Each structure stands twice: as C-alpha cells, then as structure tokens.
Amino acid sequence: MKLVTATVPESVLDDLRDTLVSIGIKGMTISAAMDRLSEDMDAEHGHSRPCAFPNAREIVLETVVSAAIVNEVVNTISASCNKTASDGIPILVSDVTLSVRVRNFELVTEG
C-alpha cells in the first residue's frame, strides 16, 4: 500500500476529487495547507510552529492506495493540476506497511 500526498490548488479540488473517486479511490483526507515560518522557530526544540495560510489557496490531499494503481493516481493528480500550476505540484508517495481503521479497528494489509 502507498500513501499519496499532494498539495493542490483549491480551484481544482472538486474536479480532482470526482476524478479520483471515478478511478476507484474510496477515501481521502483533505485539509488546508500549512506553512512553517522560520522566524517562528522554537529555539528550545528546534522546530518551527505550523501556521495556517490566512486565505488558504492550497489544499493537502492524502489517500492510501494499492501499489498497483499508484501511478494512475499520481498521473491523475498531475493532469488535473497541470492547467493551474506552472511550477508543478508536489506529490509525495510513501510506503504504508500497516494501517488501522480507527472507526472499527479493522487491520488492513495489502494483498
């Protein structure tokens, strides 16, 4: 299983969500993009504090998919956002070795 995380423009969210559902994505998490400001650096812990953009124009979309369709998901996200983002869309793909659905504690493994 793979976790696909992408920061996308808010303007493409509705169409992108519908497209992902049409290719078989059953669930996704959508949240406002956060920025970490270096001037807000916490000297004691060496971490910057997250700060929500006041006028959120970017959205973080996360979904867990099987490894078989990860390329299709990445291509779909890229194609949906290509019209609005000239710099490209940051897309991160990570391995998921184990997941638990919190609502019913169902153990989910690939295969």
Backbone torsions as a table, in degrees:
resi	resn	phi	psi	omega
1	MET	NA	150.6	-177.8
2	LYS	-130.2	141.5	171.9
3	LEU	-97.9	120.7	177.4
4	VAL	-106.4	122.2	179.3
5	THR	-122.0	127.7	-179.1
6	ALA	-137.4	140.6	173.2
7	THR	-101.5	113.4	-172.1
8	VAL	-121.4	156.0	175.2
9	PRO	-65.8	142.1	-179.7
10	GLU	-59.4	-30.2	-175.9
11	SER	-66.5	-21.9	-178.4
12	VAL	-101.4	-0.4	-171.4
13	LEU	-59.0	-49.3	-176.6
14	ASP	-60.9	-47.7	179.4
15	ASP	-65.8	-41.0	179.7
16	LEU	-63.6	-45.0	179.2
17	ARG	-59.8	-45.4	178.8
18	ASP	-62.8	-40.0	179.5
19	THR	-66.2	-43.3	178.8
20	LEU	-63.9	-40.0	177.0
21	VAL	-63.7	-38.3	-179.0
22	SER	-68.3	-23.5	177.6
23	ILE	-93.8	4.8	172.2
24	GLY	109.5	8.1	177.4
25	ILE	-74.7	123.9	-174.7
26	LYS	-93.7	-21.6	-179.1
27	GLY	-156.8	150.3	177.8
28	MET	-154.6	156.5	175.7
29	THR	-111.2	131.6	-178.9
30	ILE	-124.9	127.2	179.8
31	SER	-144.6	163.5	178.4
32	ALA	-69.8	142.8	177.8
33	ALA	-67.1	145.0	179.0
34	MET	-114.9	149.3	177.2
35	ASP	-118.3	144.3	175.7
36	ARG	-110.4	114.2	-174.9
37	LEU	-89.8	127.3	-177.7
38	SER	-66.8	-28.9	179.7
39	GLU	-73.6	-12.7	176.4
40	ASP	-97.0	20.3	-176.4
41	MET	-60.8	132.7	177.0
42	ASP	-86.3	108.7	-174.3
43	ALA	-63.7	-34.6	-176.7
44	GLU	-68.1	-41.4	-175.0
45	HIS	-106.0	-10.9	179.0
46	GLY	72.2	20.8	179.1
47	HIS	-116.1	148.2	173.1
48	SER	-91.8	152.7	-179.7
49	ARG	-85.9	137.6	176.7
50	PRO	-70.7	148.4	-178.9
51	CYS	-139.4	124.2	179.1
52	ALA	-73.4	141.0	174.7
53	PHE	-64.4	132.8	-177.5
54	PRO	-61.7	-38.9	176.7
55	ASN	-117.8	79.0	-172.8
56	ALA	-56.0	115.6	177.7
57	ARG	-112.8	-8.3	178.1
58	GLU	-122.7	144.2	-175.9
59	ILE	-123.0	141.1	173.3
60	VAL	-98.1	123.2	179.4
61	LEU	-112.9	128.4	179.0
62	GLU	-128.1	137.7	176.3
63	THR	-150.6	146.8	176.1
64	VAL	-104.9	125.6	-176.7
65	VAL	-132.3	164.3	175.3
66	SER	-71.9	153.9	-178.9
67	ALA	-61.8	-25.0	-177.6
68	ALA	-66.7	-28.7	-176.4
69	ILE	-113.4	9.3	-176.8
70	VAL	-61.0	-39.6	179.1
71	ASN	-64.6	-38.7	178.3
72	GLU	-64.5	-40.4	179.2
73	VAL	-65.4	-46.4	179.5
74	VAL	-61.8	-43.8	178.8
75	ASN	-64.5	-37.5	178.1
76	THR	-64.8	-44.0	178.5
77	ILE	-63.3	-46.5	-179.9
78	SER	-60.6	-45.0	-178.9
79	ALA	-65.6	-39.5	-179.4
80	SER	-67.3	-33.0	-175.8
81	CYS	-95.6	-9.4	-174.8
82	ASN	-61.8	-29.1	-177.3
83	LYS	-72.2	-26.2	-172.7
84	THR	-110.6	-17.9	-174.8
85	ALA	-117.8	110.4	-180.0
86	SER	-79.6	-23.7	-178.3
87	ASP	-84.0	-11.3	-174.8
88	GLY	97.7	163.1	-177.9
89	ILE	-109.6	126.9	176.2
90	PRO	-71.7	119.7	178.8
91	ILE	-125.8	125.2	179.9
92	LEU	-113.9	130.2	176.4
93	VAL	-116.0	122.9	-178.0
94	SER	-124.6	152.4	175.3
95	ASP	-76.0	142.9	173.4
96	VAL	-120.4	115.5	-178.2
97	THR	-92.8	-26.2	-179.4
98	LEU	-154.5	139.2	174.9
99	SER	-140.2	153.2	179.0
100	VAL	-131.6	125.3	174.7
101	ARG	-77.7	117.1	-172.8
102	VAL	-66.5	-35.5	-174.8
103	ARG	-62.9	-28.7	179.7
104	ASN	-136.0	9.7	178.7
105	PHE	54.1	33.2	177.8
106	GLU	-77.8	127.4	177.5
107	LEU	-81.3	127.2	-175.9
108	VAL	-118.0	122.8	174.5
109	THR	-128.7	153.4	-179.4
110	GLU	-78.3	143.3	174.4
111	GLY	98.7	NA	NA
